Amino acid sequence: MIQDKGPWKKYIGKTEKNHRKIFGVDMVMLAEKYGTPLYILFDDIIRENYNKYQESLEIEYKNHLICYAVKANTSYYVLNLLAKLGAGVDVSSEYELELALNAGIPAEKIRANGNCKSDAYLEECIKKGIVISVDPEEELKIINTIAQESGISAKINLRLSGFPVKHITSRAISTSSDWSKFGIDIKRANSVFQKVLDLDMLVPNGLMVHLGSQITDINAYYIVLDNLIHLSKEAQKIGFDINEIDLGGGLGIPYFDEKDWDQIKRKIKNTRNENYSWANEFIGYEYNSELNDLEWIGEELSIEYTPDIFIQKLLNENFSENKTFREKLEEIGSPRFVIEPGRSIVGNAGVTIAKICHVSKTPRGENIIHVDIGVNSHTFGTAVPEQLHKIEIANYIEEGEHFETFVAGNLCFTGDLLCRIKNKLIRKPFRGDYLLFYDTGAYSDFFSSNANSFPRTAKAVVSKDGSHRLMVRREKMSEIFNREVEWDLDNRKD
Ligand SMILES: Cc1ncc(COP(=O)(O)O)c(C=O)c1O
């Protein structure tokens, strides 16, 4: 689908050779200079997204902290950029923590998450005074013991889950309802508050929740917030301090405009007639016996809010008892309001470019194009379960006969489809063409690996002034195999 609308419209153009350019930079030139596959990040879009959060919070609620979720795009360059803008971060391992500290994020602006934290990670947080989101409940005693051994008290938020929300996004990225590996059940919250107060090395700091990712319905936030405010009051009654409410991340981005997305969902529902999805699966749908129909239970890939609008609405709209969230925060002493956005900071700040190797047909007769990047380097299963992004041929943008196609990666397994739903190109592609995937700045390399011994993908960064440089190198042969002790001894050349 050509990018003639949506957020990209203002950044894109064409070169004289009919190549896609973004911020004046020829994407094909970048692919040829740095090789494919290639992630391309636009640092000014990251800045713009962060500033939308920052400027609206500055107006709406002064006592706030924006902690970028490092996992969304784990990159020293991105962390450095955000550190200069004054951001904090959410980290989920000692490795992310180390990178964030190296990039200049101050310890007091770091929130430590993770449902399986190592002793070393916890110890480092305690020593640096970093607020730990306790998850699960069993972690309380472990943190207390490590704090005793270190002789330093641990600042903790309780991460909660089990909220009455359903189908707010797809299952794999839903983290706050009654089936979640994360968090402490809200039904246990009152006894856990007391448990914290009984453990002498724990300093209560607040409550935390992360709803899930690609959340598009603001009502889900209201339901969770209502519960959080209620629980905060309960906590305060027994002396558990609420210095902050950490609402996690989760705000979605528009992968499609509403009309296109509705049409895509309709086609999936009708896939038995239209052969629209992989193996004709009703991807994202579930049969609902009450409705006697298929019900959409996946994430929505279209959203009406930008970060600034989201913040304005979240704080200013009445959500229960005729009160706004801001008023409810005031009732519990105006604690710091922490958010941990990832996708909404970097998601629409990146594209991926790959090279087309073959244009063929499945045995069933469907068009399928094969590209030189695998699903492991393209949001596999987590971020956009349908693997659906807007795509276009980047090297010769000339409208011809439209071409509906599946996109397969280069890995040796059938699930390696970069798009399990048919996607549309404005002309037939050929071997050697470049394929551009839009909005791939978040979670593209979350599951990145050396499957089939391919090197992990390089990242380049492009700025508004048209400058560009390599940000992350592609792995060399020696880097792929050097963990093999004998290979290293026998073959290492560099
Ligand atoms: C604890 C926590 N905070 C923040 C985020 C970021 O979420 P998103 O990228 O959807 O904003 C995540 C992502 O899974 C998370 O687990």
The ligand as an ORCA input file, in Angstrom:
! r2SCAN-3c Opt
* xyz 0 1
  C       6.630     -3.106     32.449
  C       6.499     -2.534     31.093
  N       6.470     -1.203     30.938
  C       6.367     -0.639     29.729
  C       6.288     -1.408     28.580
  C       6.169     -0.730     27.254
  O       4.995     -0.996     26.610
  P       4.647     -0.283     25.226
  O       5.806     -0.486     24.339
  O       3.441     -0.948     24.746
  O       4.440      1.165     25.540
  C       6.297     -2.797     28.693
  C       6.181     -3.626     27.483
  O       5.872     -4.757     27.463
  C       6.412     -3.382     29.982
  O       6.454     -4.702     30.129
*
